[in-house]
Amino acid sequence: MLSTTPSRALAMHGIVLGQARSSLKRAGGGRSSFDPGRRESHTLNRKLKSFKGDEPLQYVGDSHLLTVAPTGSGKGRSVIIPNLLAYDGPIVVTDPKGENFAVTARAREQMGQQVYRLDPFNIAGEQTDALNPFDIFDLEGTDIESDSQMIAELLSLESSGLDAFWDISARALLSGIFAYLGTTKQGDERKFSEIVNTTHSDDVVYNLAVVLDTIGKQLPKMAYQEIASFLQKADKERSGVLSTANSYLKAFVSERVQRSLDSSSFPINDIVEGKPISIYLIIPPDKLKSHAALLRLWVGTIMRAITSRKIIPNKRTLFVLDECAQLGRVGFLESAITLCRGYGLQTWTFWQDLSQIESLYEVGWNTMVNNCAVVQAFGAKNDRVAQQIADLIGIELDDIRGLLPDEQVTAIDGDIKKSKKLDYLYDSAFNGLFDENPFHRNSKLHG
């Protein structure tokens, strides 16, 4: 079913979700637990008769979206790829296998988008583009001290109990070194790999002491204090702090990863200004756990650029975060969903089940979900997951149990519909837009 006809862009301003069918009644006729109270339109603002079946469902509001669907349920084929082929605004997408890039990059380019592939392991091709987190220090109104602390937090995960001391101390040291490097290094010298070189040098203590003695007065106050605090610790304690800090940097030691971070392929202000760019973040599934910090760093850097906006672009920047639980807990993502809609940022997070959100965001997960105007669910494999979805949306368990493999439930501003899932391989609206999925080259279905 690979399409080979000439490409033309759908260029939708909204997000396409499915093919509308019947509405569902809320369980017991009562109010759904999911009802943000917003009233943005969720019907297509122009008919696309080329879709098979019923008129497609589209969300054109500016709130966030959440999809609950397990692995193997067709998220890419029915949700992510259709929107990469159709959404005409700036987009950032996590792409573990490189499939999204292979299938949709040409279509994004033909929309007039500049396409970038952060792919340190060369999953989707040779070479990789790069994004240097230190570029956030060039943003208008940046505070190098707080931004350095933010970067350090992105690299680590919060711990409690005895581990909390080492984590807090290691983050403090790294934030001080980030601020030191961000202040004293310029141009091509200000590379992210310098943080690894600094903490892995032959005599870290001596080298940092020399920094304070020679250029200490040039450093931000926070940088001086955190480095000095580290140097003043007893040898054993200092060794533990440094070991913890280096454990956060494991993912960044390899030259491949450093090439994807050292010199940016595009100005960070392209993100701030909402220019037409598409960024694919490609880390293979077998490295998602070991390199989660790299993914968090990319996502956090881009979100930090977006939150520096003084003028909101005409088109929202859409973050499509597949397998979101693999990121670990990201405070920046929680803030983005609950506070950052006004910056022209729209997140679309994908989870295998609701337990993933609850375990990562114990306190704030309900608020995160309630700030999503769209909840989409399909492919529930057992009654426990089906009951979670039914309770969240406010429908009967049998409404979830009874879904066919090509059906889904979508709640948009409290309006609950059962709809047919999209399928870019067979829906003629996508004809000519997509390229072959290399993972399914020998499959009869190609996807």
N, C-alpha and C positions, 0 to 999 in steps of 0.2 A: 504493500500500500504506500510505498514511498512516493511522494509527490514530486513530479519533475516539471510541472508547468511553470511559466514565468512568475516570479514572486511579485506580490503587491501587498502593502501593509494594511492591516485592519485599522491600526491607529486609533484604538479606543482610548477615551480619556478616563474610563472607569475600569473596574475589575470584573471579568467575566467569571461566573460561578457555576453555571449549569443550565439545564433546559427546564423551564418552569413547568410544573404539573399542578398537583392539588395542594391546597393548604391543609395543615394539620391542626386539630384542636388541642388546646393545652389540657394537660391531665386534670381531670376534675372540673374543667371549665374555669379554673382559677387563673391567677396571674403567674406568668413564668418567672422563675428565679433569675432568668437572664432577660433583662429589659432595660437597657441603658436610658430609655426615654428620648432617644433622638429620632428624627423623622426625615433623614435624608432619603432621597429617591433611591429605590433599588430596582427599578425597571430600566430596561435598555432605552436610552434616549433616542435611538434610531433602530429600526428593525433590521436584523441581519437575516434575511430570508434564506441565505445559503446554508444556515445550520439545518441539519435534519431535525425532524420532530418539531417540538413546540418552540415558542419564542424563548431565547436565552435569558437567563437571569443575570443581571449585572448590578454591581454596587458602585455608585458614583459619589459616595460621601467621602469624608476625609478621616474617618475613625479607623481604628485598627481591626485586624481580622485574626481569627484563630481557627485552625483546622485540627481535628482529632481523627487520626487514621493510622492504623498500624503499618509496619513495614510490609511491602508486597501488595498493598491494597490499590495501587495505581495512582498515588499522589502526583507523580511526575507526569504521567500520561493524561490525567484528567484535570489537573489543577495548575501545576507549576509551569509546564511547557506551554499550555494554551495561553497563559497570561504573559509569558515571555514573548510569545508570538504576537500578542495583541496590545499590551499596555505600552503607551507611547511616551511615558515620562521616564525620568532617570530611575534606574533599578540596581539593586545590589542583591545577589542571590548566592546562598551557599549551595555548592554543587559537588557533593562528595565523589561521585564517579566521573565527573566531567561530561556527563550525558547532556545536561542542559546546554552547556556551551556548544557541544557538537551539533545539536539539533537546532539551536535557535540563534547562534551568533550571527549568521548571515542575515537573518531577518532583522535583527537589531541594527545591524549596519545599514540595511536598506531603509530603515526608518529615519536614518540620519544620525544614529547614535555612534559615539566613539566606544568601542568595545575593548575592555581590558580583562586579562586573565591572570589572576594571582594563583600560580600553579607551580609551587616549588619542586614538586615531584614529577613534573612533566607528564601528568596523566592525560592531558588533552592535546599535547603537542610539545615540540621542542621550545626551549627558552621559557621565560615567565616574565610577566610584568611585575612591577614592584610598587609598594606603598610604604614610605618611611614614616613611622609614628612620630618622629621628631618634627615633622612638618607642622604639627599642631602648634608648635611654639611660634610659628610665623602668622598664626591667625590674628585677626584684629581683636584687640582687647584680651589677648591671652594672659594668663597668670602662670608663669613658668613653674612656680612652686606647687600650686594645686593641680596643675596638669601633670606634673611629674608624679605626684601622689596617685593620680588617677591611673597612669600607666602602670605603676607598681601594683596597684590593686587588680588590674586586669590580668596580670601574670600569675597571681596567686588565688587560692581559694581559701575562704575563711575557715578557721579551725577553732575549736574550743578546748577548754581544759589546759593541760600542760603544754600542748602544741601551740596554743594561742600566743604565748610569750615569744617563741621563736618566729612565728609568722609575723607578728607585729614588728619585731625588731628587724627582720629581714626586709619587710616592706619599707620600713623607715630608711634602712641603708640604701636600698635600690632607688627610692625616691630622691634621696640626696645625691646619688651618683647621676641619675637622670638630669637633675637640675644643674649639676656641675658640668656635664657634657653639653647640655643644651645651651648653656651660657658661654662656654669657652670654645666650642667647636663651631666652625662656620662652613657653609657650602658643602663640598664633597667630603670634608673631614667629619661632618656631623652624621655619622652612620650609626644605625642601631647596633651593628656588630661591635661598636666600641664599648658597649655595656658588657658584652661577653669578654672582650679583651681585658677590660679593667678588673672584673671579678675573678678571672682565671689567670691573672698574671703571676709570675714567679713569687713575688713578695707583695701581696695586696696591701698589707699594713704599711710597709715602708712607702710604697708608691702613693697611697692616699695621704700619708703624713707629709710627703713632699708637696703634694697639691695644696694642702692647707698652709704650709710654710711659705710657698712661693706666690700663689695667686688667691689665697684665702679671702683677701679683702675684696676681690672681684666677684666672689660667689654670692648667690642669693643667701639670705640669712638661714633659711631652712636647710639648704645644701650644706652649709658650713656646720650647722648644729648637728645634723644627722650623721655626717661623716665623723665629726669630732666625738660624738657619743659612742660610735662604733669603736673608734681607736682607744677610748678610755676604758673599755671593758677588759676584764681579765682574759688571759689567753684562751682558756677553755671556753668561756662564754663567747668570745669573739669568733672562735673557730666554729661553734654551733650556729651562730648567726650567719656567717659566710656560707657554711654548708647548706643552710636552708635557702638562702638567696640563690645559690647556684642551682639548687633543685628546681627553682622556678624557671631557670634559664635553659634547662635541658633541651627543650624543643628548638632553641635558637643557636645551638653550637655548630650545626652542620652548615657547610658553605652554601648548599642549595637553599636552605631557609634564609640565610643571610642575604643572598642575592635578591630574594623577594621583598626585602625590607630596607636595603641600604640606600637606594636612589630611586625616588618615585618616578613612575612613567608618565605622570600627569600632575599638573599643579593642584594642590589641595583646594585652592579656591574654585576649581571647576565643580567640586562637590558643594561648596558653600553657595555658589551662584545658581545651582540647579541646572547646570549645562546638561545637554543630552548625552549622558554616559551610562554604560552598562558594565558593571563590575561582577565578575564571576569569581567566587572564593572556592578554590578547589583543593581539598585535602582528602585523600582516599579513606574509605571506611576503616581500614586496618590501622590508620594513624590518627583517627579522630580523637581517641582518648589520650594518646601520648602527646599530641600536638593541639589539644584544645586551647591552650594558652595562646597559640599563634592565631587561631580563629577568633578568639576573644579580642586579641589585640587589633586585628583588622577591623572587626565590627565596632569596637570602641573608638578607634581612631576616626572612622567615617562618621559615626554618630556625634562625636565631639565636634567635627567640622560643621555638621548640620546645625548643631545647637549654638553655633557662633553667628548664625544668620541674623542680619539686621533687617533685611527685606525678604519677604517670603516669595519664592519663585511661583510662576503660574502653574507649574505641574509638580505634584508631590513626588518626593523621593520614596520609592517603595522598597522596603527591605523584605525579602523572601527568605526566611530562616528555617530551612528544612532540618529535621532531626535536632530541634532546638535544645533538647536535654543534653546533647553532647557538649554544648558550650560550658556546662556547669552553671552555677549561679552567677549572673552578670548584673550587678547593680545598675549599670548604665541602661540595660535593656528594660529593667523594671521602671526606671525613671522615664524612659522613652515612651513606654506604653501608658503610663499614668499621668505624665506631665508634658510631653514634648510634641503633642499633635500640632500646636500652634507654630512650630518651626517648619511646617511643610514636610514632616516626617510621618510615614505610614508604615507600620510593621505588620507583617503577616507571618505568624509563628506556627510551626507544625509540630505536633506532639503525638506520640503513640497512644497515650491515654492521659487522663487528667491527673493520675497519681504522680506522673513525672513533674507536672507544674507544682503540685502541692508539696512534694518532697524537697524541691529546690527553693521554692519561695513560700516558706511555711507561714509567714505573717502576711505577706502582701499578695498572695496568689488570687484571692477572691477579687481584690481591687483590680488586678491585672485583667482578669477575665471580664469583669464588669465594664472595663474600658474598651472592650472589643465590641463594636457594633455588629460584627458578623461572626457567628460561630457555625462552622461547617463540620459535619461528621459523616463518616461512612466506614464500612469494613470491620465493624466491631466483631471480634472473634469469640467472645464469651459473654455470658450474662452480666458479669461484674462490670466490664467496660460498658456494655450496653446500658446498664442501670445508671452508671455515672453520667452518661450523655443524656439519658432521658430526664434525670433529675436536674441537670444543669439547664437544659432547654425548657423543661416543663411539659413533657409529653409522656405518653404511655410507653412502658417498656416494649410492648408489642410493636409499636411504631418503628422502633430500632431493629428489633428482631426480624421484622417482616421486610426489611429492605432487600431488594435484589442486588446482585453483584454490581449492576450498573446504575444503582440508585444511591441517593444521599439525602440527608436532612440538613437544611440550611435555615438558620434563624438570623433574620436581618432586621435590626431594630425591633425585635420582639415579634415580628411576623414570621411564622414558621411554615416552611414549605418542604414537601417531598419533591425532589426533582431528579431528572436524569443527569448523570455525570457527563461531562464533556469527554470527547475522545479526539485528540488532534489528528489521529491517523485516519479517521473516518468522517469527521465533520467537514463538509466541503468548504466552510468558511476559512479553514486553514490551508486549503489546497494551494500548493506552490510556495508555501512559506517555510516549511521545515526541511531539514536535511536528515540524512540517515542516522539512526542511533547506532554507533559502532558496537554497542553491547548486544544488539539484537540483529546483527547483520545476517545471521543464518536462521533467524526465527521467522516462521510463517507470518506472525503478526507484526513483526518489527516493533515491538514495544510492550 
